[in-house]
């Protein structure tokens, strides 16, 4: 919204801060530019847009293979070490007393670099990499993520492998494909064993947000089974691609 409505998109192109008179905001409304960048190619429509926060404890890291998704990442706190398989441009934090961040730094594919508080970058679609917190303090990032709707979410269910006739027949199977869990929400009776099968081309996980279960890394063709005895809603996500989320509802 900031880039579209208030103008930092133009700033990314001409490198000149917009004139102050362009920001005649109503009384009580404030504006702060955090980050911006240029996307070489946008995902096909329809697309979904997500805004989320990711935390990294000291020593934690995250491998990411975003497929067709791209993201604007802003470091809210701490320092992160990043290595990407493609070239990257980092927008460094705004200097004290200046309204917009202006300084950029470019890195070659495979070159390790750091992003500190206030830094931002466009993480392009189709470029895998790794983000790590090698410091002694926690780090957090804000992520604005955009990508095409896939499979059932786009109204075009994908045909794919199934974990097995028995699981499919009892409705206890979750397919992982096209960077989505299908079905996204699965309702089962207490005592049911749910099977996740990775029918995609990239590794994924099924990780409970509260630590109740974790499939570990599932390579293409791998599956994982988990028995749910206690009623409740078990929300989970892919630890490799955190925008992938799902839930098991146990009745």
N, C-alpha and C positions, 0 to 999 in steps of 0.2 A: 504494500500500500504506500509506504513511504516513497519508494522509487517512482511509482506511477504518479502520485498526487502532488508531491512536493519537490521533485526535480533532481535528486542525486543521479538519476539516469543520465541526464544531460551532462552533469559534472564528470561522469566516467568517460564521456566521449571527448569533451573539449578541455578538461583539466582546469576549468575556471569556475570558482564558486559562484553560484547564483547571487544576484544582487540582493541585498537585505530587503528591499522593498517587495520582492516577490513573496515574502513570507509575512503577509499581513494576516496573522492568525487572530481569531477572536480572543478577547480577554479570558484568561484562565486556561488557555490552551498553549502548550509548549511543544517544541520540536527539537529532536536531537538526531543527527545522522549517525548511524552506527556502522553500516557497511553497505557496499554496493559493488557491482561488477557487470561484466558483459558476458552473456551466454552466447556462444557461437551458434547453438542450435537448440530450439525449444522442443520438448516432448510433443508427440502427436496428441491431438485432442480426441475424445475428452480426456482431461487430466485432473488429478487431484493435487491439492496443495496442503501441506502440513507444516505446522510450527511446533517445535518441541525443544526441550532442553536435555542435553546429555551430560552426565557427570562422570568424571574419571578420578578414581582414587589413586594415590601414589602407586606407581608400578603397573597400573592397569593400561590395557591397550585394546584397540578395536580394529580388526581388518574389515575393509569395506569393498564390495564389488557392486556398484549401484545399478548396473544394467542400464536401463533407459532413463533413470532418474538423475536430476541434477540438484544441487543444493547450494544455498548461500549460508556459510558458516561464520559465526561471530563468536570470538572468545570472550566470554563474560568474566571469567576468573581463572588465574593460573597460567601455566605455560605448557604447551603441547608440542611434541616432536612429531613431524609428519614426513612420510615418504610416499610419493605417488608415482604411478607408472606413466604418467604424462606430464607435460610442462604445466607449471602452476604460477599464478601471479597473486601475491599477497598484498592487500591494502593495509598498510601499517596504521596504528592508532593515530587519531588526530593530535597534533601538537597542542600543548596548553595554550589557550587563548584563541584558537582557531575553530571555526564552526564546523568544518568538514575535514575528514581524513583525506590526505592528498598524496602521500608518498607511497609508491608501489615498489615491490621487489619481485623479480622473476627468477624462477628456479627451473632447471632442466629436469627431464624425466629421470626418476630414480635418485635425484639429489635430495638429501635430507635437509630439512629446515625446521624452524620453530615458529610458533604463533603464540603471542603473548596477549594479555588483557587488552582489549580494544582492537586487535587485529581481525581482519575478515578476509574471506576468499570465496570465489566460486569454485565448487568442486564439480567438475563437468561430468556429464553422463558418459557411461562406458569406460571410465578411468578408475581402475582399482588402486587401492593403497592401504596404508596403515597409519593410525593415529595413536600415539602413546603418551602417557604422562610419566616422564622420567624424573620428575621433581619430587620434593618431599611434602608438598601441599596439594590438596584436591584441586581439580580444574573442572570448569563447566563451559559448555558452548551452547549457544542458541542456533538452531538450524531451521531455515525456511526451505522446505523440500518440495519439489514439484516433479511429477512423473505421470505417465499415461495410466489410465485405468485399464486393468487387465482382466481377462476371464469373466467370471460371473458379474463382477462389479461393473464391467463395461457393457453388460447385456449380451455378451458373446461368449457363452461357456466354452471352455476349451476341452477337447477330448484328450484323455491321457491315461496313463496306467493307473491301476487301482491296487491297494495293498493286499487284496485277496477277496475272493467271493464272499467268504464268511463275514469279514469285517464290513464290506460294502452292504451286505444284506441286512446286517443288524444296525447299520447307521453309526458305526464306531470307527470310521476311517476318516483321516484328514490327509488330503493331498497337498503337497508343497510344490507349487509350480508357478511360473510367471511372477515370481516375487510376491506370492500371496498364499495364505492358508485357505484351503477350500474343503468344507465350509468354514467361513471365518468364525462363526459361533456354532458349536456342536452341543446338542442337549442329549444327555444319556442318563440311564438309571444308575443308581449307586451299585457298585460292584462291577461296572463295565470296564473292560480293557480297551483303551483307545490306541489306535495305531497311526502314527505319522509316517508317511512315505515321501521321500524326496524324489519327485518325478521331474524336477527341473534340471538345469544344466550347471547350476552353481551350488556350492555347499550352503547349508542352512542349519539352524538349530530350532528347537521348540523349548524355550526357557521360561519357566514360571516366574512372574514378576516378584513373587514373595519367596522364592527359593524352594518351593515344594517339589519341583522336579526339573530336570534338565536333560535333554536328549544328548547333549554333547554335539560335536560337529557331525552332521549327516552329509556325506558325499552323495552325489547323484546315484540313485538306486538304493541307498540305505533306508532302513526304517527303524522306528523306535516305538516301544509299547509301554504304556503306563496304565495301571489299574486305579480307578477312582472309587474309593469306598465311602468317603464322607461327602454328604450333600454340600453344595456351595457353588460359587462361580470362580473358576480358576483362569485368570487372565494370563496370557503368555505372549512372548515375542521372539523374534529371531535375533540372537545376540550379534550376529554378523551384519544383519540388515535391520536395525531397530524400527524402521517404519513398518515392517511386517508384524502385525499383531493378530491375536485370535483369542478365543475363550472357550473353555469347556464348562458347561452348566450341568451340574450333577443334581438330579432330583431324588 
